[in-house]
């Protein structure tokens, strides 16, 4: 939210956590849904968590499509560099860059 708030130009944000993964807020939501199952191990919670994660993943795919339409080639380059959801790969890439 902080990285987005500082973006008064409305351009593509590629710094901070957005330099690590393309959809950090949605990745956080998916981790929260996964944690429900660990905190409350029950098949109903597992099904709800999986359903929510599937919905969030669909939202991520739609977000990529909207960003491609809005930013074009700049977003294609961003997609080549920054992983969609893989925080580990994104962190390694950021650390190597330093």
N, CA, C and O atoms as a GROMACS GRO file, in nm:
protein
  392
    1UNK      N    1   0.083  -0.118   0.000
    1UNK     CA    2   0.000   0.000   0.000
    1UNK      C    3   0.087   0.124   0.000
    1UNK      O    4   0.056   0.222  -0.067
    2UNK      N    5   0.198   0.122   0.075
    2UNK     CA    6   0.288   0.237   0.080
    2UNK      C    7   0.349   0.263  -0.057
    2UNK      O    8   0.358   0.377  -0.101
    3UNK      N    9   0.390   0.157  -0.126
    3UNK     CA   10   0.449   0.174  -0.259
    3UNK      C   11   0.348   0.231  -0.357
    3UNK      O   12   0.383   0.313  -0.442
    4UNK      N   13   0.224   0.188  -0.346
    4UNK     CA   14   0.120   0.239  -0.436
    4UNK      C   15   0.080   0.382  -0.402
    4UNK      O   16   0.053   0.462  -0.491
    5UNK      N   17   0.078   0.413  -0.274
    5UNK     CA   18   0.037   0.546  -0.230
    5UNK      C   19   0.133   0.654  -0.282
    5UNK      O   20   0.090   0.765  -0.313
    6UNK      N   21   0.261   0.622  -0.293
    6UNK     CA   22   0.360   0.718  -0.341
    6UNK      C   23   0.360   0.734  -0.492
    6UNK      O   24   0.441   0.809  -0.546
    7UNK      N   25   0.271   0.665  -0.560
    7UNK     CA   26   0.267   0.668  -0.706
    7UNK      C   27   0.161   0.767  -0.754
    7UNK      O   28   0.052   0.728  -0.795
    8UNK      N   29   0.194   0.894  -0.750
    8UNK     CA   30   0.097   0.997  -0.790
    8UNK      C   31   0.081   1.005  -0.942
    8UNK      O   32  -0.019   1.058  -0.991
    9UNK      N   33   0.178   0.953  -1.017
    9UNK     CA   34   0.172   0.961  -1.163
    9UNK      C   35   0.077   0.857  -1.224
    9UNK      O   36   0.035   0.871  -1.338
   10UNK      N   37   0.044   0.753  -1.147
   10UNK     CA   38  -0.041   0.646  -1.200
   10UNK      C   39   0.034   0.550  -1.290
   10UNK      O   40  -0.028   0.469  -1.358
   11UNK      N   41   0.167   0.558  -1.290
   11UNK     CA   42   0.248   0.469  -1.372
   11UNK      C   43   0.267   0.333  -1.308
   11UNK      O   44   0.213   0.305  -1.201
   12UNK      N   45   0.343   0.251  -1.373
   12UNK     CA   46   0.371   0.116  -1.327
   12UNK      C   47   0.470   0.121  -1.210
   12UNK      O   48   0.578   0.177  -1.224
   13UNK      N   49   0.433   0.064  -1.096
   13UNK     CA   50   0.519   0.061  -0.978
   13UNK      C   51   0.609  -0.062  -0.988
   13UNK      O   52   0.560  -0.174  -1.000
   14UNK      N   53   0.741  -0.040  -0.984
   14UNK     CA   54   0.836  -0.149  -0.996
   14UNK      C   55   0.937  -0.150  -0.882
   14UNK      O   56   1.037  -0.222  -0.889
   15UNK      N   57   0.913  -0.072  -0.780
   15UNK     CA   58   1.008  -0.063  -0.669
   15UNK      C   59   0.946  -0.127  -0.545
   15UNK      O   60   0.828  -0.162  -0.542
   16UNK      N   61   1.030  -0.142  -0.443
   16UNK     CA   62   0.983  -0.201  -0.319
   16UNK      C   63   0.940  -0.344  -0.339
   16UNK      O   64   1.004  -0.420  -0.412
   17UNK      N   65   0.832  -0.381  -0.274
   17UNK     CA   66   0.784  -0.518  -0.283
   17UNK      C   67   0.736  -0.552  -0.424
   17UNK      O   68   0.732  -0.669  -0.462
   18UNK      N   69   0.698  -0.450  -0.502
   18UNK     CA   70   0.657  -0.473  -0.641
   18UNK      C   71   0.776  -0.504  -0.731
   18UNK      O   72   0.757  -0.543  -0.846
   19UNK      N   73   0.896  -0.488  -0.681
   19UNK     CA   74   1.015  -0.532  -0.752
   19UNK      C   75   1.047  -0.677  -0.722
   19UNK      O   76   1.134  -0.737  -0.785
   20UNK      N   77   0.975  -0.733  -0.625
   20UNK     CA   78   0.997  -0.872  -0.585
   20UNK      C   79   0.892  -0.965  -0.645
   20UNK      O   80   0.926  -1.070  -0.699
   21UNK      N   81   0.766  -0.928  -0.634
   21UNK     CA   82   0.656  -1.002  -0.696
   21UNK      C   83   0.557  -0.902  -0.754
   21UNK      O   84   0.544  -0.790  -0.705
   22UNK      N   85   0.487  -0.943  -0.859
   22UNK     CA   86   0.396  -0.851  -0.928
   22UNK      C   87   0.268  -0.824  -0.850
   22UNK      O   88   0.206  -0.719  -0.869
   23UNK      N   89   0.228  -0.916  -0.765
   23UNK     CA   90   0.099  -0.902  -0.695
   23UNK      C   91   0.117  -0.932  -0.546
   23UNK      O   92   0.062  -1.030  -0.496
   24UNK      N   93   0.192  -0.849  -0.474
   24UNK     CA   94   0.222  -0.881  -0.334
   24UNK      C   95   0.101  -0.886  -0.242
   24UNK      O   96   0.097  -0.969  -0.152
   25UNK      N   97   0.002  -0.800  -0.262
   25UNK     CA   98  -0.115  -0.802  -0.174
   25UNK      C   99  -0.194  -0.932  -0.193
   25UNK      O  100  -0.244  -0.989  -0.096
   26UNK      N  101  -0.206  -0.978  -0.316
   26UNK     CA  102  -0.278  -1.102  -0.342
   26UNK      C  103  -0.200  -1.223  -0.291
   26UNK      O  104  -0.259  -1.319  -0.242
   27UNK      N  105  -0.068  -1.219  -0.302
   27UNK     CA  106   0.014  -1.328  -0.248
   27UNK      C  107  -0.006  -1.334  -0.096
   27UNK      O  108  -0.017  -1.443  -0.039
   28UNK      N  109  -0.009  -1.218  -0.033
   28UNK     CA  110  -0.035  -1.214   0.112
   28UNK      C  111  -0.170  -1.272   0.147
   28UNK      O  112  -0.184  -1.345   0.246
   29UNK      N  113  -0.271  -1.241   0.067
   29UNK     CA  114  -0.404  -1.297   0.091
   29UNK      C  115  -0.402  -1.449   0.077
   29UNK      O  116  -0.464  -1.520   0.156
   30UNK      N  117  -0.332  -1.499  -0.024
   30UNK     CA  118  -0.326  -1.644  -0.043
   30UNK      C  119  -0.254  -1.712   0.074
   30UNK      O  120  -0.294  -1.820   0.116
   31UNK      N  121  -0.150  -1.649   0.125
   31UNK     CA  122  -0.081  -1.705   0.242
   31UNK      C  123  -0.172  -1.704   0.364
   31UNK      O  124  -0.170  -1.797   0.444
   32UNK      N  125  -0.253  -1.599   0.378
   32UNK     CA  126  -0.348  -1.594   0.489
   32UNK      C  127  -0.451  -1.707   0.477
   32UNK      O  128  -0.483  -1.772   0.576
   33UNK      N  129  -0.502  -1.729   0.356
   33UNK     CA  130  -0.598  -1.838   0.337
   33UNK      C  131  -0.534  -1.973   0.369
   33UNK      O  132  -0.598  -2.059   0.431
   34UNK      N  133  -0.410  -1.992   0.327
   34UNK     CA  134  -0.341  -2.118   0.356
   34UNK      C  135  -0.321  -2.135   0.507
   34UNK      O  136  -0.328  -2.247   0.558
   35UNK      N  137  -0.296  -2.025   0.576
   35UNK     CA  138  -0.273  -2.034   0.720
   35UNK      C  139  -0.401  -2.073   0.796
   35UNK      O  140  -0.392  -2.129   0.905
   36UNK      N  141  -0.518  -2.043   0.740
   36UNK     CA  142  -0.643  -2.084   0.806
   36UNK      C  143  -0.644  -2.234   0.830
   36UNK      O  144  -0.685  -2.281   0.936
   37UNK      N  145  -0.599  -2.308   0.730
   37UNK     CA  146  -0.600  -2.454   0.740
   37UNK      C  147  -0.503  -2.502   0.848
   37UNK      O  148  -0.530  -2.601   0.916
   38UNK      N  149  -0.392  -2.432   0.863
   38UNK     CA  150  -0.296  -2.470   0.967
   38UNK      C  151  -0.348  -2.436   1.106
   38UNK      O  152  -0.322  -2.509   1.202
   39UNK      N  153  -0.421  -2.325   1.117
   39UNK     CA  154  -0.473  -2.284   1.247
   39UNK      C  155  -0.598  -2.363   1.287
   39UNK      O  156  -0.621  -2.388   1.405
   40UNK      N  157  -0.678  -2.401   1.188
   40UNK     CA  158  -0.803  -2.473   1.212
   40UNK      C  159  -0.811  -2.593   1.118
   40UNK      O  160  -0.884  -2.588   1.018
   41UNK      N  161  -0.738  -2.699   1.148
   41UNK     CA  162  -0.732  -2.813   1.056
   41UNK      C  163  -0.865  -2.890   1.049
   41UNK      O  164  -0.895  -2.976   1.131
   42UNK      N  165  -0.942  -2.854   0.949
   42UNK     CA  166  -1.070  -2.920   0.925
   42UNK      C  167  -1.095  -2.918   0.775
   42UNK      O  168  -1.053  -2.824   0.706
   43UNK      N  169  -1.163  -3.020   0.724
   43UNK     CA  170  -1.182  -3.030   0.579
   43UNK      C  171  -1.264  -2.914   0.523
   43UNK      O  172  -1.243  -2.873   0.409
   44UNK      N  173  -1.356  -2.860   0.602
   44UNK     CA  174  -1.436  -2.746   0.554
   44UNK      C  175  -1.347  -2.623   0.536
   44UNK      O  176  -1.358  -2.552   0.436
   45UNK      N  177  -1.260  -2.600   0.632
   45UNK     CA  178  -1.166  -2.487   0.623
   45UNK      C  179  -1.073  -2.506   0.505
   45UNK      O  180  -1.044  -2.410   0.434
   46UNK      N  181  -1.026  -2.628   0.482
   46UNK     CA  182  -0.941  -2.657   0.368
   46UNK      C  183  -1.012  -2.624   0.237
   46UNK      O  184  -0.955  -2.560   0.150
   47UNK      N  185  -1.137  -2.668   0.224
   47UNK     CA  186  -1.213  -2.640   0.102
   47UNK      C  187  -1.234  -2.490   0.082
   47UNK      O  188  -1.218  -2.439  -0.029
   48UNK      N  189  -1.271  -2.420   0.189
   48UNK     CA  190  -1.289  -2.275   0.179
   48UNK      C  191  -1.159  -2.205   0.142
   48UNK      O  192  -1.159  -2.113   0.060
   49UNK      N  193  -1.050  -2.249   0.202
   49UNK     CA  194  -0.919  -2.189   0.171
   49UNK      C  195  -0.881  -2.211   0.026
   49UNK      O  196  -0.836  -2.119  -0.042
   50UNK      N  197  -0.900  -2.334  -0.022
   50UNK     CA  198  -0.867  -2.364  -0.162
   50UNK      C  199  -0.954  -2.285  -0.258
   50UNK      O  200  -0.906  -2.235  -0.360
   51UNK      N  201  -1.082  -2.273  -0.226
   51UNK     CA  202  -1.172  -2.195  -0.311
   51UNK      C  203  -1.130  -2.048  -0.315
   51UNK      O  204  -1.126  -1.986  -0.421
   52UNK      N  205  -1.099  -1.993  -0.199
   52UNK     CA  206  -1.054  -1.854  -0.194
   52UNK      C  207  -0.923  -1.834  -0.269
   52UNK      O  208  -0.906  -1.735  -0.340
   53UNK      N  209  -0.830  -1.928  -0.255
   53UNK     CA  210  -0.703  -1.918  -0.325
   53UNK      C  211  -0.724  -1.925  -0.476
   53UNK      O  212  -0.658  -1.852  -0.551
   54UNK      N  213  -0.814  -2.010  -0.521
   54UNK     CA  214  -0.843  -2.019  -0.665
   54UNK      C  215  -0.903  -1.888  -0.716
   54UNK      O  216  -0.868  -1.842  -0.825
   55UNK      N  217  -0.992  -1.829  -0.639
   55UNK     CA  218  -1.051  -1.700  -0.679
   55UNK      C  219  -0.946  -1.590  -0.685
   55UNK      O  220  -0.946  -1.509  -0.778
   56UNK      N  221  -0.858  -1.586  -0.587
   56UNK     CA  222  -0.753  -1.485  -0.586
   56UNK      C  223  -0.659  -1.506  -0.704
   56UNK      O  224  -0.617  -1.409  -0.767
   57UNK      N  225  -0.626  -1.631  -0.736
   57UNK     CA  226  -0.539  -1.656  -0.851
   57UNK      C  227  -0.605  -1.607  -0.980
   57UNK      O  228  -0.538  -1.552  -1.067
   58UNK      N  229  -0.734  -1.627  -0.992
   58UNK     CA  230  -0.805  -1.576  -1.110
   58UNK      C  231  -0.799  -1.423  -1.116
   58UNK      O  232  -0.781  -1.366  -1.223
   59UNK      N  233  -0.814  -1.358  -1.002
   59UNK     CA  234  -0.802  -1.213  -0.996
   59UNK      C  235  -0.662  -1.168  -1.038
   59UNK      O  236  -0.647  -1.067  -1.107
   60UNK      N  237  -0.561  -1.243  -0.997
   60UNK     CA  238  -0.423  -1.212  -1.036
   60UNK      C  239  -0.408  -1.218  -1.188
   60UNK      O  240  -0.349  -1.129  -1.249
   61UNK      N  241  -0.461  -1.324  -1.249
   61UNK     CA  242  -0.452  -1.339  -1.394
   61UNK      C  243  -0.525  -1.224  -1.465
   61UNK      O  244  -0.476  -1.171  -1.565
   62UNK      N  245  -0.641  -1.187  -1.414
   62UNK     CA  246  -0.716  -1.075  -1.472
   62UNK      C  247  -0.638  -0.944  -1.456
   62UNK      O  248  -0.639  -0.860  -1.545
   63UNK      N  249  -0.572  -0.928  -1.341
   63UNK     CA  250  -0.490  -0.809  -1.318
   63UNK      C  251  -0.375  -0.800  -1.416
   63UNK      O  252  -0.345  -0.692  -1.467
   64UNK      N  253  -0.310  -0.913  -1.443
   64UNK     CA  254  -0.203  -0.914  -1.542
   64UNK      C  255  -0.257  -0.870  -1.678
   64UNK      O  256  -0.193  -0.793  -1.749
   65UNK      N  257  -0.374  -0.921  -1.715
   65UNK     CA  258  -0.432  -0.886  -1.844
   65UNK      C  259  -0.465  -0.737  -1.851
   65UNK      O  260  -0.436  -0.671  -1.952
   66UNK      N  261  -0.525  -0.683  -1.745
   66UNK     CA  262  -0.556  -0.539  -1.744
   66UNK      C  263  -0.430  -0.454  -1.752
   66UNK      O  264  -0.426  -0.353  -1.822
   67UNK      N  265  -0.326  -0.497  -1.681
   67UNK     CA  266  -0.200  -0.422  -1.684
   67UNK      C  267  -0.133  -0.430  -1.820
   67UNK      O  268  -0.070  -0.334  -1.864
   68UNK      N  269  -0.145  -0.545  -1.886
   68UNK     CA  270  -0.092  -0.555  -2.023
   68UNK      C  271  -0.162  -0.457  -2.116
   68UNK      O  272  -0.099  -0.393  -2.199
   69UNK      N  273  -0.293  -0.447  -2.101
   69UNK     CA  274  -0.369  -0.354  -2.184
   69UNK      C  275  -0.335  -0.209  -2.152
   69UNK      O  276  -0.328  -0.125  -2.241
   70UNK      N  277  -0.312  -0.181  -2.024
   70UNK     CA  278  -0.286  -0.043  -1.982
   70UNK      C  279  -0.143   0.002  -2.011
   70UNK      O  280  -0.121   0.113  -2.060
   71UNK      N  281  -0.045  -0.085  -1.981
   71UNK     CA  282   0.096  -0.045  -1.988
   71UNK      C  283   0.170  -0.102  -2.109
   71UNK      O  284   0.280  -0.056  -2.140
   72UNK      N  285   0.114  -0.201  -2.176
   72UNK     CA  286   0.173  -0.255  -2.297
   72UNK      C  287   0.310  -0.317  -2.279
   72UNK      O  288   0.331  -0.400  -2.190
   73UNK      N  289   0.405  -0.276  -2.364
   73UNK     CA  290   0.538  -0.335  -2.365
   73UNK      C  291   0.612  -0.316  -2.233
   73UNK      O  292   0.693  -0.401  -2.195
   74UNK      N  293   0.586  -0.208  -2.164
   74UNK     CA  294   0.651  -0.184  -2.035
   74UNK      C  295   0.613  -0.295  -1.937
   74UNK      O  296   0.697  -0.342  -1.860
   75UNK      N  297   0.487  -0.338  -1.940
   75UNK     CA  298   0.443  -0.444  -1.851
   75UNK      C  299   0.497  -0.580  -1.897
   75UNK      O  300   0.525  -0.666  -1.813
   76UNK      N  301   0.512  -0.600  -2.027
   76UNK     CA  302   0.571  -0.724  -2.077
   76UNK      C  303   0.714  -0.738  -2.023
   76UNK      O  304   0.752  -0.845  -1.978
   77UNK      N  305   0.792  -0.630  -2.028
   77UNK     CA  306   0.928  -0.633  -1.973
   77UNK      C  307   0.925  -0.659  -1.823
   77UNK      O  308   1.007  -0.735  -1.772
   78UNK      N  309   0.832  -0.596  -1.753
   78UNK     CA  310   0.816  -0.616  -1.608
   78UNK      C  311   0.784  -0.763  -1.578
   78UNK      O  312   0.837  -0.820  -1.483
   79UNK      N  313   0.697  -0.824  -1.659
   79UNK     CA  314   0.661  -0.964  -1.641
   79UNK      C  315   0.781  -1.057  -1.662
   79UNK      O  316   0.792  -1.161  -1.597
   80UNK      N  317   0.870  -1.019  -1.752
   80UNK     CA  318   0.988  -1.101  -1.779
   80UNK      C  319   1.086  -1.098  -1.662
   80UNK      O  320   1.160  -1.194  -1.640
   81UNK      N  321   1.086  -0.989  -1.587
   81UNK     CA  322   1.182  -0.970  -1.479
   81UNK      C  323   1.127  -1.012  -1.344
   81UNK      O  324   1.196  -1.079  -1.266
   82UNK      N  325   1.004  -0.974  -1.315
   82UNK     CA  326   0.946  -0.995  -1.181
   82UNK      C  327   0.845  -1.110  -1.186
   82UNK      O  328   0.753  -1.107  -1.267
   83UNK      N  329   0.862  -1.211  -1.099
   83UNK     CA  330   0.769  -1.323  -1.099
   83UNK      C  331   0.630  -1.282  -1.052
   83UNK      O  332   0.614  -1.186  -0.976
   84UNK      N  333   0.531  -1.354  -1.099
   84UNK     CA  334   0.391  -1.324  -1.065
   84UNK      C  335   0.367  -1.339  -0.915
   84UNK      O  336   0.311  -1.249  -0.852
   85UNK      N  337   0.409  -1.452  -0.857
   85UNK     CA  338   0.378  -1.480  -0.717
   85UNK      C  339   0.494  -1.540  -0.639
   85UNK      O  340   0.486  -1.546  -0.516
   86UNK      N  341   0.599  -1.583  -0.702
   86UNK     CA  342   0.706  -1.657  -0.637
   86UNK      C  343   0.795  -1.562  -0.557
   86UNK      O  344   0.887  -1.500  -0.611
   87UNK      N  345   0.766  -1.551  -0.428
   87UNK     CA  346   0.838  -1.459  -0.341
   87UNK      C  347   0.985  -1.498  -0.328
   87UNK      O  348   1.072  -1.412  -0.323
   88UNK      N  349   1.014  -1.628  -0.322
   88UNK     CA  350   1.152  -1.675  -0.307
   88UNK      C  351   1.235  -1.634  -0.428
   88UNK      O  352   1.344  -1.577  -0.413
   89UNK      N  353   1.186  -1.662  -0.548
   89UNK     CA  354   1.257  -1.623  -0.670
   89UNK      C  355   1.274  -1.472  -0.677
   89UNK      O  356   1.381  -1.422  -0.713
   90UNK      N  357   1.169  -1.399  -0.642
   90UNK     CA  358   1.176  -1.253  -0.644
   90UNK      C  359   1.278  -1.200  -0.546
   90UNK      O  360   1.352  -1.106  -0.578
   91UNK      N  361   1.284  -1.257  -0.426
   91UNK     CA  362   1.380  -1.213  -0.325
   91UNK      C  363   1.522  -1.242  -0.370
   91UNK      O  364   1.611  -1.158  -0.353
   92UNK      N  365   1.545  -1.359  -0.427
   92UNK     CA  366   1.678  -1.394  -0.477
   92UNK      C  367   1.720  -1.297  -0.587
   92UNK      O  368   1.835  -1.253  -0.590
   93UNK      N  369   1.628  -1.264  -0.676
   93UNK     CA  370   1.658  -1.170  -0.784
   93UNK      C  371   1.695  -1.034  -0.728
   93UNK      O  372   1.789  -0.971  -0.776
   94UNK      N  373   1.622  -0.987  -0.628
   94UNK     CA  374   1.650  -0.858  -0.569
   94UNK      C  375   1.785  -0.858  -0.499
   94UNK      O  376   1.861  -0.762  -0.511
   95UNK      N  377   1.816  -0.966  -0.426
   95UNK     CA  378   1.944  -0.975  -0.357
   95UNK      C  379   2.061  -0.983  -0.453
   95UNK      O  380   2.166  -0.926  -0.426
   96UNK      N  381   2.046  -1.051  -0.564
   96UNK     CA  382   2.153  -1.060  -0.664
   96UNK      C  383   2.178  -0.925  -0.730
   96UNK      O  384   2.290  -0.892  -0.768
   97UNK      N  385   2.071  -0.847  -0.742
   97UNK     CA  386   2.081  -0.715  -0.805
   97UNK      C  387   2.166  -0.620  -0.721
   97UNK      O  388   2.230  -0.530  -0.776
   98UNK      N  389   2.166  -0.638  -0.591
   98UNK     CA  390   2.242  -0.552  -0.502
   98UNK      C  391   2.385  -0.588  -0.513
   98UNK      O  392   2.469  -0.528  -0.446
   0.00000   0.00000   0.00000
